[in-house]
Amino acid sequence: MRQQRMTVLGSQIGVILALLVIWELIARSGLAAENAFPPFSAVSVELVKGMLTSSYWTAVWQTLQGALQGFLVAAAVGIPVGVVVGFSPFLERSSRILVDFGRSFPAIALLPIFVLSYGSTITTKTIVIAVGCVFPIFVQSFYGSRRVDPAIVETAKAFRIPAGMQLTRIALPSAVPSIMTGLRLGITMAVLLSIGVEILGGIPGLGQRIAGAQQDGASAVAFAYILTASALGFAVSKLSQAVESRLLRWRPPTTVS
């Protein structure tokens, strides 16, 4: 098993190195303008230079801070509302259209409204991220609570167990695997939205650094921050997967609905 894992890891590293070599060759060949597509060697130099400055890590923290704040707000709303609505047939039928609409709503479209109201601040970023992340979390919590065995629900009703206790002792535990899936999707989306909001709204963070570098014609610096943003999203995704696997060792991850 260990040998197999090492083989897979080696092949993954090999693919990444091959792509970086192709990147360098294409940039050096002149097929693309250097100011639009700089070689990886130039990007890596700018990346290392940036990592040695405090402003680089400040930008990383600003992006992560906004993502975490928006994600926590979305989780605080999406989990309880999703569990309650999914557990109640009446609420499920009543909110079906709203749920379908919310799943397809582009949260980034709200950015101009909140920029006018709150300016290019972390408050604007937090609100937009919360709106964008709440529905993935809500939907997973919703479907998780709907998976409760009807026989269990009927038994609880027969014994006149209060509705609040049914939610906390039956619906919520049954929905935990789906909730964890929703949280994993939500935190990854939060990072992506945070960067997008920073680019479009000029809010401090990695996105603002990317936009600023592009406007200044410093494409290598822009790509260095793009790689940083990609690495941040990848790290957050892997960390959330590890937490999910740790907490749900007794059950495989729930598929996305």
C-alpha positions in Angstrom: 0.0 0.0 0.0 2.8 2.4 0.9 4.6 1.6 -2.4 1.4 2.3 -4.3 0.9 5.7 -2.6 4.5 6.7 -3.3 4.0 5.7 -7.0 0.9 7.8 -7.2 2.6 10.8 -5.5 5.6 10.4 -7.9 3.3 10.5 -10.9 1.5 13.5 -9.7 4.7 15.4 -9.1 5.9 14.4 -12.5 2.8 15.8 -14.2 3.2 19.1 -12.3 6.9 19.4 -13.3 6.0 18.5 -16.9 3.4 21.3 -17.0 5.9 23.8 -15.6 8.4 22.9 -18.2 5.8 23.3 -20.9 4.8 26.6 -19.4 8.5 27.8 -19.6 9.0 26.6 -23.1 5.9 28.2 -24.4 6.7 31.5 -22.8 10.3 31.4 -24.0 9.3 30.4 -27.6 7.5 33.7 -28.2 4.2 32.1 -29.0 2.7 34.3 -26.3 3.6 37.9 -25.4 5.9 38.0 -22.4 3.9 40.8 -20.8 0.8 38.6 -20.9 2.3 35.1 -20.3 5.6 35.4 -18.5 8.0 32.4 -18.1 7.6 30.3 -14.9 11.2 31.1 -13.9 10.3 34.9 -13.8 7.1 34.1 -11.9 9.0 31.9 -9.3 11.5 34.7 -8.7 8.7 37.2 -8.0 7.0 34.6 -5.8 10.0 34.1 -3.7 10.6 37.8 -3.4 7.0 38.4 -2.4 7.2 35.6 0.3 10.1 37.5 2.0 7.9 40.6 2.5 5.3 41.2 5.2 2.9 42.7 2.7 2.6 39.4 0.8 1.5 37.6 4.0 -0.8 40.4 4.9 -2.6 40.0 1.5 -2.9 36.2 2.1 -4.4 36.8 5.6 -6.8 39.5 4.3 -8.1 37.0 1.7 -8.4 34.2 4.2 -9.9 36.4 6.9 -12.8 37.5 4.6 -13.3 33.9 3.4 -13.5 32.6 7.0 -15.9 35.3 8.2 -18.3 34.9 5.3 -18.1 31.1 5.6 -18.9 31.2 9.4 -21.9 33.4 8.8 -23.1 31.1 6.0 -22.7 28.1 8.2 -24.5 29.7 11.1 -27.5 30.3 8.9 -27.4 27.4 6.4 -27.0 24.5 8.8 -30.0 25.2 11.2 -32.3 26.5 8.5 -31.4 23.6 6.2 -32.0 20.9 8.8 -35.4 22.5 9.9 -36.7 22.9 6.4 -35.5 19.5 5.3 -37.1 17.8 8.3 -40.5 19.4 7.8 -42.5 18.2 4.7 -44.6 21.4 4.7 -41.6 23.7 4.8 -39.8 21.6 2.2 -42.7 21.9 -0.3 -43.2 25.6 0.5 -39.5 26.6 0.0 -38.7 24.4 -3.0 -38.8 27.2 -5.6 -36.8 29.5 -3.3 -34.1 26.7 -2.9 -33.9 26.1 -6.6 -33.6 29.9 -7.2 -30.9 30.3 -4.5 -28.8 27.5 -5.8 -28.4 29.3 -9.2 -28.2 32.9 -7.9 -24.8 34.6 -8.7 -23.8 36.1 -5.4 -21.1 38.2 -7.1 -23.9 40.2 -8.8 -24.6 41.8 -5.5 -21.1 43.2 -5.2 -21.9 46.7 -6.7 -24.8 47.1 -4.4 -22.8 46.4 -1.2 -19.8 48.4 -2.5 -22.1 51.4 -2.7 -23.5 50.7 0.8 -20.4 49.7 2.7 -17.5 50.7 0.3 -14.6 48.5 -0.6 -14.3 47.0 2.9 -14.1 43.6 4.5 -17.8 44.0 5.5 -18.8 44.0 1.8 -16.6 41.0 1.2 -18.0 39.1 4.1 -21.6 39.7 3.1 -21.1 38.6 -0.6 -19.2 35.5 0.5 -21.9 34.6 3.0 -24.6 34.9 0.4 -22.6 32.8 -2.1 -21.8 30.1 0.5 -25.0 29.8 2.4 -26.9 27.8 -0.3 -24.4 25.0 -0.7 -24.3 24.5 3.0 -28.1 24.9 3.3 -28.8 22.4 0.5 -26.5 19.7 1.9 -28.1 20.2 5.4 -31.5 20.1 3.8 -30.9 16.8 2.0 -29.1 15.3 5.0 -32.1 15.8 7.2 -34.5 14.4 4.6 -32.6 11.1 4.6 -33.9 10.3 8.1 -35.7 6.9 8.0 -39.5 7.6 8.0 -40.0 4.7 10.5 -37.8 6.6 13.0 -39.9 9.7 12.5 -43.1 7.9 13.0 -41.8 6.2 16.1 -40.8 9.5 17.6 -44.3 10.9 16.8 -45.9 7.9 18.4 -44.0 8.4 21.6 -44.9 12.2 21.5 -41.3 13.3 21.4 -41.2 17.1 21.2 -40.4 18.6 17.8 -37.3 20.3 19.1 -35.9 17.0 20.5 -36.6 15.3 17.1 -34.5 18.0 15.4 -31.6 17.8 17.8 -31.6 14.0 18.5 -32.8 12.6 15.1 -32.5 15.0 12.2 -29.3 16.7 13.1 -27.2 13.6 13.7 -28.5 12.0 10.5 -27.6 15.1 8.6 -24.0 15.4 9.9 -22.3 13.6 6.9 -24.1 15.8 4.4 -23.5 18.9 6.6 -19.7 18.1 6.5 -19.9 17.9 2.7 -21.6 21.2 2.6 -19.0 22.8 4.8 -16.2 21.4 2.7 -17.8 22.9 -0.5 -18.6 26.1 1.3 -15.1 26.9 2.6 -13.6 26.2 -0.8 -16.2 28.5 -2.5 -15.5 31.1 0.2 -11.8 31.4 -0.8 -12.7 31.6 -4.5 -15.4 34.3 -3.9 -13.0 36.2 -1.6 -10.4 36.5 -4.4 -13.1 37.4 -7.0 -14.6 40.1 -4.8 -11.2 41.6 -4.2 -10.4 41.7 -7.9 -13.8 43.3 -8.9 -14.3 45.5 -5.8 -10.7 46.6 -5.2 -10.9 45.2 -1.6 -7.5 44.5 0.0 -6.3 41.0 -0.4 -4.7 38.7 -3.0 -7.3 39.7 -5.6 -6.5 43.3 -5.3 -2.8 42.5 -5.7 -3.5 40.5 -8.8 -5.6 43.4 -10.4 -3.0 46.0 -9.4 -0.1 44.0 -10.8 -1.9 43.5 -14.1 -2.8 47.3 -14.3 0.9 48.1 -13.7 2.0 45.6 -16.5 3.8 43.4 -13.9 2.5 40.2 -15.3 5.1 38.0 -13.4 4.0 39.6 -10.1 0.3 39.0 -11.1 1.0 35.3 -11.9 2.9 35.0 -8.6 -0.2 36.1 -6.7 -2.4 33.9 -8.9 -0.3 30.9 -7.9 -0.6 31.9 -4.3 -4.3 32.1 -4.6 -4.4 28.7 -6.2 -2.2 27.2 -3.4 -4.4 28.8 -0.8 -7.6 27.3 -2.3 -5.9 23.9 -2.6 -4.6 24.0 1.0 -8.1 24.9 2.4 -9.7 22.2 0.3 -7.3 19.5 1.5 -7.5 20.6 5.1 -11.3 20.5 5.0 -11.2 17.0 3.4 -8.8 15.9 6.2 -11.1 17.2 8.9 -14.2 15.6 7.3 -12.4 12.2 7.0 -11.2 12.5 10.6 -14.7 13.3 12.0 -16.5 10.8 9.8 -14.2 7.8 10.1 -17.2 5.7 10.7 -18.9 6.6 7.4 -17.6 7.4 3.9 -18.1 11.0 2.6 -21.6 11.8 1.4 -22.0 12.4 -2.3 -23.0 15.9 -3.4 -26.7 16.2 -4.4 
